[in-house]
């Protein structure tokens, strides 16, 4: 975690906004948001609470009409505009959620809305803005690029700019979330965890909580590759990031606002920095408790709570995460599911070197023992040694080091790849290729029951003269696993062919031979 309160000297040197600071408590209490927003539920995350030994609540802003909190600030800003300004129209720059809030507010208020979005914005959000009547203009790779273009259009067309975060009315609109939390949960709250992009949400939440219940900690959450606010607070000035990660596109901001920086530096108690795997695991946690799927930015607060509990060793506390958005592209779910296991510290990856000799594969599997194998990739490539890419289910991250040492102790040279981004993102899908050593190879797709001992049963049934030359398996969480196996089977005699058929019949696992498949012939044979 990154501490927000650095030193008294640093705080005294902080730049201050010119003029008197707005009275945010009054602005939040008088904000106009409920013409378009609902009072979102505060739901208990019962399963997660049991696991963590703390009471976790989810402030469900993902249930707003545009599946994000952003419409609160957008509407509050636009509702305070003059009739003349509304008649002229509004413009904004947004990665998507603020855009939907502005578009919905414009439709409610009957005015024109031009929305400038980065070209990297998920199509789901672009389509949603267009469906609400917003005029979409795609420009640049990040929010900062879209923002600069929006300012040009604003000046050329005489529109009113609706800033996504650095505006007192927008901040006040977002602050109504904190007002609802304290009304919905009148008992003790230890901390509220808030995702930060440009800082509008955390500024509004912190302004209300610190005015009404200052004992409650407000903890900002950012991703490791988009942590502009945390860096700025630490430096005592606004820091511009050269690049931002786009996995959590809702918080991908290179430079935080002047006003939001001022507020966050003064009122936010702490910062937690999370990585992609932790966010994916948090998306899964929320799904298991609510059957809802958050976008990455919406899950930052939950990811931070888990990290906070582990680091602080706290028990019995009441912790609130604002689940601030659910605009998730469906095609990203596969990536989320893959990476969630790493974020949960439930899977370890290894590169293991084993001797290329009869029985070594079986001996290695015996060494894995009762642990579930989550992934196994192997292709024969050398006459003396074999390199195996293997995933193993674990309960704690430190188990990976113990498994690595155990493999090495039994003569299998091992590299722990659990934290290797190249391995997780790419290499796991690329193990294989052609091999001149794969003579007499036949390729089969098997369906294995997902239960302990299924793989060992297969290996024990193999004739000692047969060799596994290719093996690919990935646990998909189903009752049955799908495995691709290459077996070197001498089939020069009728007896050889009969023996192999008897093996398949006795095994009784459903299988399809793929030796004639053109994909196999082109890439693996």
C-alpha positions in Angstrom: 0.0 0.0 0.0 1.0 3.6 -0.6 0.5 6.0 2.3 -1.4 9.2 1.4 -0.2 11.2 4.4 3.5 11.6 3.7 4.6 14.4 6.1 3.5 17.7 7.5 6.1 19.5 5.5 5.0 17.9 2.3 1.4 18.7 3.0 2.2 22.3 3.6 4.0 22.6 0.3 1.0 21.1 -1.7 -0.4 23.4 -4.4 -3.9 24.7 -3.5 -6.7 25.6 -5.8 -7.2 29.3 -6.3 -10.1 30.9 -4.6 -12.1 29.3 -1.7 -12.7 25.6 -1.8 -16.3 24.6 -2.5 -18.5 23.5 0.4 -18.8 19.9 -0.7 -21.1 18.8 2.1 -23.7 21.3 1.1 -23.2 20.6 -2.6 -23.6 16.8 -2.1 -26.7 17.2 0.1 -28.3 19.4 -2.6 -27.1 17.5 -5.6 -29.6 16.6 -8.3 -29.0 13.0 -9.3 -32.2 11.0 -8.7 -34.0 12.1 -11.9 -31.7 9.5 -13.6 -29.9 7.5 -10.9 -31.3 5.0 -8.4 -30.3 4.6 -4.8 -28.1 1.6 -5.4 -28.3 -1.4 -3.0 -25.6 -2.0 -0.3 -25.3 -5.8 -0.5 -23.5 -8.1 1.8 -20.8 -10.3 0.1 -21.5 -13.3 2.4 -19.2 -15.8 0.8 -16.3 -13.4 0.5 -16.9 -12.2 4.1 -16.6 -15.8 5.4 -13.4 -16.3 3.5 -11.8 -13.1 4.7 -13.0 -13.1 8.3 -14.4 -9.6 7.9 -17.7 -8.2 6.9 -17.6 -7.1 3.3 -20.4 -4.9 1.7 -20.8 -4.0 -1.9 -22.2 -0.7 -2.9 -23.8 -1.8 -6.2 -23.3 1.1 -8.6 -23.0 -1.5 -11.3 -26.9 -1.6 -11.1 -27.4 2.0 -12.2 -29.3 2.4 -15.5 -26.0 2.8 -17.4 -24.3 0.1 -15.3 -22.0 2.7 -13.7 -21.9 5.5 -11.1 -20.9 8.1 -13.7 -24.4 9.3 -14.5 -24.6 10.9 -11.0 -21.9 13.5 -11.6 -22.8 14.0 -15.2 -26.5 14.8 -14.5 -25.7 17.0 -11.5 -23.4 19.1 -13.6 -25.8 19.4 -16.5 -28.9 20.0 -14.3 -27.1 23.1 -13.0 -26.5 24.6 -16.5 -28.5 27.5 -17.8 -31.2 27.0 -20.4 -29.1 28.8 -22.9 -26.1 26.5 -22.3 -28.3 23.4 -22.6 -29.8 24.7 -25.8 -26.3 25.0 -27.2 -25.4 21.5 -26.3 -22.7 19.7 -24.2 -19.5 17.7 -25.0 -17.4 15.3 -23.0 -14.4 13.1 -23.4 -14.7 9.6 -21.9 -13.5 6.0 -22.0 -17.2 5.0 -21.9 -19.0 5.2 -18.6 -19.0 9.0 -18.2 -20.0 9.1 -21.9 -23.1 7.0 -21.2 -24.0 9.2 -18.2 -23.7 12.3 -20.3 -25.8 10.8 -23.1 -28.5 9.6 -20.8 -28.6 13.0 -19.0 -28.8 14.8 -22.3 -31.7 12.7 -23.4 -33.4 13.4 -20.1 -32.8 17.2 -20.3 -33.5 17.3 -24.1 -30.1 18.6 -25.3 -27.5 17.7 -27.8 -24.5 15.6 -26.5 -21.2 15.1 -28.4 -19.1 12.3 -26.9 -15.4 12.0 -27.8 -14.1 8.5 -26.9 -10.6 6.9 -27.4 -10.5 4.3 -30.2 -9.6 1.7 -27.6 -13.0 2.0 -25.9 -14.9 -1.3 -25.8 -17.5 -1.6 -28.5 -20.1 -2.4 -25.8 -19.7 1.2 -24.4 -19.6 2.8 -27.9 -22.8 1.1 -28.9 -24.5 2.0 -25.6 -23.6 5.7 -26.0 -25.0 5.7 -29.6 -28.2 4.0 -28.4 -28.8 6.8 -25.9 -28.6 9.4 -28.6 -25.0 10.6 -28.1 -23.0 11.7 -31.1 -19.9 9.6 -30.9 -16.5 10.8 -32.2 -13.6 8.3 -31.8 -10.1 9.9 -31.4 -6.8 8.9 -29.9 -5.6 5.9 -27.8 -6.3 7.2 -24.3 -8.6 9.5 -22.4 -6.0 12.3 -22.6 -6.0 12.1 -26.4 -9.8 12.2 -26.5 -9.9 15.1 -24.0 -7.6 17.3 -26.1 -9.8 16.7 -29.2 -13.0 17.4 -27.2 -11.6 20.8 -26.2 -11.0 21.6 -29.9 -14.6 20.7 -30.7 -16.0 22.6 -27.7 -14.3 25.8 -28.9 -15.3 25.3 -32.5 -19.0 24.5 -31.8 -19.7 26.6 -28.6 -20.5 23.6 -26.5 -20.4 23.2 -22.7 -17.7 20.8 -21.5 -18.8 18.2 -19.0 -15.6 17.0 -17.3 -15.6 13.4 -16.2 -14.0 14.1 -12.8 -12.4 17.6 -12.3 -15.5 19.6 -11.7 -17.1 20.5 -8.3 -20.6 19.6 -9.6 -19.5 16.3 -10.9 -17.6 15.5 -7.7 -20.7 16.4 -5.7 -22.8 14.1 -7.8 -20.5 11.2 -7.1 -20.4 12.1 -3.4 -24.1 11.1 -3.1 -22.9 7.5 -3.1 -21.2 8.1 0.3 -24.4 9.7 1.5 -26.3 6.6 0.6 -23.7 4.2 2.2 -23.9 6.0 5.6 -27.7 6.1 5.5 -27.9 2.4 4.5 -25.4 1.2 7.1 -25.7 3.2 10.3 -23.4 0.9 12.2 -19.6 1.1 12.4 -17.7 1.1 9.1 -13.9 0.7 9.2 -13.0 1.6 5.6 -14.5 2.3 2.2 -12.5 1.3 -0.9 -12.9 3.4 -4.0 -11.5 2.9 -7.5 -9.6 5.9 -8.8 -9.1 7.0 -12.4 -9.2 10.8 -12.5 -10.3 11.1 -8.9 -13.9 12.3 -9.1 -15.5 9.4 -7.3 -12.9 9.2 -4.5 -13.1 13.0 -4.1 -16.8 13.0 -3.7 -16.9 10.0 -1.4 -14.0 11.3 0.8 -15.6 14.8 1.0 -18.8 13.5 2.4 -17.4 10.8 4.7 -14.7 13.0 6.3 -17.3 15.7 6.9 -19.8 13.4 8.6 -17.9 10.3 9.8 -14.2 11.2 9.8 -13.3 8.0 11.7 -14.0 6.0 8.6 -11.0 5.4 6.4 -11.3 6.2 2.7 -8.9 4.1 0.7 -8.2 4.8 -3.0 -7.5 1.9 -5.3 -5.5 1.9 -8.6 -4.0 -0.6 -10.9 -0.2 -1.0 -11.0 -0.1 0.4 -14.6 -2.5 3.3 -14.0 -1.5 4.7 -10.7 -1.4 8.5 -11.4 -3.1 9.6 -8.2 -1.0 7.5 -5.9 2.2 8.7 -7.6 1.0 12.3 -7.5 0.2 12.2 -3.8 3.6 10.7 -3.1 5.3 13.3 -5.2 3.3 16.2 -3.8 2.4 17.3 -7.3 0.4 16.0 -10.2 2.4 13.4 -12.1 1.7 12.6 -15.8 2.1 9.0 -16.7 3.8 8.3 -20.0 1.4 5.3 -20.7 -1.5 3.7 -18.9 -2.7 0.1 -18.9 -6.0 -0.5 -20.7 -7.2 -3.7 -19.0 -9.1 -1.5 -16.4 -10.1 1.0 -19.1 -12.5 2.8 -16.8 -9.5 4.0 -14.7 -6.9 4.5 -17.5 -6.1 8.2 -16.8 -2.6 9.6 -17.4 -3.1 12.8 -15.4 -5.6 13.3 -12.5 -7.5 16.6 -12.0 -6.3 19.6 -10.1 -9.3 19.7 -7.8 -9.4 15.9 -7.4 -5.7 15.9 -6.5 -6.2 18.6 -3.9 -9.1 16.7 -2.3 -7.5 13.3 -2.5 -4.2 14.5 -1.0 -6.1 16.1 1.9 -8.7 13.5 2.6 -7.8 10.0 1.3 -6.2 8.0 4.0 -4.3 5.4 2.0 -3.9 3.8 -1.5 -3.8 0.2 -2.5 -2.3 -0.8 -5.8 -3.6 -4.0 -7.4 -2.5 -6.0 -10.4 -4.5 -7.6 -13.3 -4.6 -11.1 -11.7 -6.0 -9.7 -8.4 -8.7 -7.8 -10.4 -9.7 -10.9 -12.3 -10.0 -12.8 -9.1 -12.2 -10.0 -7.6 -14.5 -10.2 -10.6 -14.9 -13.9 -9.9 -15.5 -13.2 -6.2 -18.3 -10.8 -6.9 -19.9 -13.2 -9.4 -19.9 -16.0 -6.9 -21.7 -13.7 -4.3 -24.0 -11.8 -6.6 -24.1 -13.7 -10.0 -23.2 -10.3 -11.6 -20.1 -9.6 -13.7 -18.2 -6.4 -13.1 -15.9 -4.6 -15.4 -12.3 -4.5 -14.2 -12.6 -0.9 -12.8 -15.7 -2.0 -10.9 -13.8 -4.8 -9.2 -10.8 -2.7 -8.0 -12.4 -2.1 -4.5 -12.9 -5.8 -3.9 -9.4 -6.6 -5.0 -8.1 -4.0 -2.6 -10.1 -5.3 0.3 -8.6 -8.8 -0.1 -5.0 -7.4 -0.3 -5.7 -5.0 2.6 -7.0 -7.9 4.8 -4.0 -10.0 4.0 -1.5 -7.3 4.7 -3.1 -5.8 7.8 -4.1 -9.2 9.2 -7.4 -7.6 10.3 -10.4 -9.6 11.6 -14.0 -8.6 12.3 -13.9 -5.3 10.5 -16.6 -3.8 8.3 -15.3 -3.0 4.8 -17.2 -1.5 1.9 -16.2 -1.7 -1.8 -17.9 0.5 -4.3 -18.6 -1.7 -7.3 -18.6 1.2 -9.7 -19.2 -0.4 -13.1 -20.3 -3.4 -15.1 -19.7 -2.5 -18.7 -17.7 -5.6 -19.6 -17.2 -6.9 -23.1 -18.3 -10.5 -23.2 -15.2 -11.6 -25.1 -13.0 -10.5 -22.2 -14.4 -13.1 -19.9 -12.1 -15.9 -21.2 -9.1 -13.8 -20.2 -10.6 -13.0 -16.8 -11.4 -16.7 -16.1 -7.8 -17.7 -17.0 -6.2 -15.1 -14.8 -8.5 -15.3 -11.8 -6.8 -18.5 -10.6 -3.5 -16.7 -10.4 -5.1 -13.7 -8.6 -6.7 -16.2 -6.1 -3.3 -17.8 -5.6 -4.8 -21.1 -6.6 -2.6 -22.1 -9.5 1.2 -22.3 -9.9 3.0 -22.7 -13.2 6.3 -24.5 -13.7 8.7 -25.4 -16.5 10.0 -28.8 -15.6 12.8 -30.7 -17.3 12.5 -34.5 -17.2 14.7 -37.2 -18.8 13.3 -38.4 -22.2 13.1 -42.0 -21.2 10.4 -44.6 -20.6 8.5 -44.1 -17.4 9.7 -40.6 -16.5 6.4 -39.0 -17.4 4.6 -41.4 -15.1 7.2 -40.9 -12.3 6.7 -37.1 -12.6 2.9 -37.4 -12.3 3.4 -39.7 -9.2 5.5 -36.9 -7.7 2.6 -34.4 -8.2 0.6 -36.7 -6.1 -2.9 -35.8 -5.0 -2.6 -32.2 -6.2 -4.9 -31.3 -9.1 -3.0 -30.7 -12.4 -4.6 -27.6 -14.0 -2.5 -27.6 -17.2 0.0 -29.9 -18.9 1.8 -29.0 -22.2 4.5 -31.2 -23.7 6.0 -31.9 -27.1 8.9 -34.3 -27.7 11.8 -32.2 -29.0 15.0 -33.8 -27.8 16.3 -37.3 -27.6 17.6 -36.9 -24.0 15.5 -34.4 -22.1 11.9 -33.1 -22.2 10.6 -29.7 -21.2 7.1 -29.8 -19.6 4.9 -26.8 -19.0 2.7 -27.7 -16.1 0.1 -26.0 -13.9 -0.7 -27.3 -10.4 -3.5 -26.3 -8.0 -2.3 -24.7 -4.8 -4.0 -23.2 -1.7 -1.4 -20.5 -1.0 1.2 -18.7 -3.1 4.1 -19.9 -1.0 3.3 -23.5 -1.9 4.7 -22.8 -5.4 8.2 -22.5 -4.0 7.8 -25.7 -2.0 6.6 -27.6 -5.0 9.6 -26.2 -7.0 12.0 -27.4 -4.4 10.3 -30.9 -4.2 10.6 -31.4 -8.0 14.3 -30.4 -7.9 15.0 -32.7 -5.0 13.7 -35.6 -7.0 15.9 -34.8 -10.0 13.5 -32.7 -12.1 15.1 -29.3 -12.8 12.3 -26.7 -12.3 11.6 -23.0 -13.0 8.7 -21.4 -11.1 6.7 -19.4 -13.7 3.8 -18.4 -11.5 4.6 -14.7 -11.7 6.0 -14.7 -15.2 3.8 -12.6 -17.5 5.2 -14.0 -20.7 4.4 -17.5 -19.5 0.9 -16.7 -18.4 0.0 -14.5 -21.4 1.6 -16.3 -24.3 4.0 -19.2 -23.9 1.4 -21.5 -22.3 -0.5 -21.3 -25.6 2.5 -21.9 -27.8 4.1 -25.1 -26.5 4.4 -27.6 -29.3 5.3 -27.7 -32.9 6.7 -30.2 -35.3 9.3 -32.8 -34.1 11.5 -35.0 -36.2 11.6 -37.5 -33.2 7.8 -38.1 -33.4 8.0 -41.3 -35.5 5.0 -43.6 -35.6 3.0 -40.9 -33.8 -0.8 -41.1 -33.7 -2.9 -38.2 -32.3 -6.0 -38.6 -30.2 -8.5 -36.4 -28.5 -9.6 -37.9 -25.2 -12.4 -37.0 -22.8 -11.2 -37.7 -19.2 -13.4 -37.6 -16.1 -12.2 -34.8 -13.9 -11.4 -36.8 -10.8 -8.2 -37.8 -9.0 -6.4 -40.7 -10.6 -7.8 -40.4 -14.1 -4.5 -39.4 -15.6 -2.6 -42.1 -13.7 -5.1 -44.7 -14.9 -4.3 -43.7 -18.5 -0.6 -43.8 -18.0 -0.7 -47.1 -16.2 -2.6 -48.7 -19.1 0.1 -47.7 -21.7 2.2 -50.5 -23.1 5.9 -50.1 -22.1 6.9 -49.9 -25.8 4.6 -46.9 -26.4 5.8 -43.4 -25.7 3.8 -40.2 -25.2 5.2 -37.7 -27.6 2.7 -34.9 -27.2 0.3 -34.0 -24.3 -2.0 -31.0 -23.9 -4.5 -30.5 -21.1 -6.1 -27.5 -19.5 -8.7 -27.7 -16.7 -11.8 -25.8 -17.8 -13.8 -26.3 -14.6 -16.1 -28.8 -16.2 -16.9 -32.4 -15.1 -14.8 -33.7 -18.0 -11.4 -32.7 -19.2 -10.4 -32.6 -22.9 -6.9 -33.9 -23.6 -4.8 -34.1 -26.7 -2.3 -36.9 -26.7 0.3 -38.0 -29.2 1.4 -41.7 -28.8 4.2 -43.3 -30.6 2.7 -46.7 -31.5 4.7 -49.1 -33.7 2.0 -50.5 -36.0 3.9 -52.6 -38.5 2.2 -55.8 -37.5 -1.4 -56.9 -37.0 -0.5 -57.7 -33.4 0.7 -54.1 -32.8 -2.6 -52.7 -34.1 -4.7 -55.2 -32.2 -2.8 -54.4 -28.9 -3.4 -50.7 -29.3 -7.1 -51.2 -30.0 -7.4 -53.4 -26.9 -5.8 -50.6 -24.9 -8.4 -48.0 -26.1 -11.3 -50.4 -25.5 -10.1 -51.2 -22.0 -9.5 -47.6 -21.1 -13.1 -46.7 -22.1 -12.4 -43.0 -22.3 -14.3 -41.4 -25.3 -11.7 -40.6 -27.9 -11.4 -39.4 -31.5 -8.3 -40.1 -33.6 -7.0 -36.9 -35.3 -3.9 -38.2 -37.1 -5.4 -37.3 -40.4 -6.6 -33.8 -39.4 -5.1 -31.1 -41.6 -4.3 -28.9 -38.7 -2.2 -31.6 -37.2 -0.5 -32.2 -40.5 0.3 -28.5 -41.0 1.5 -27.5 -37.5 2.4 -30.6 -35.4 3.4 -33.5 -37.6 
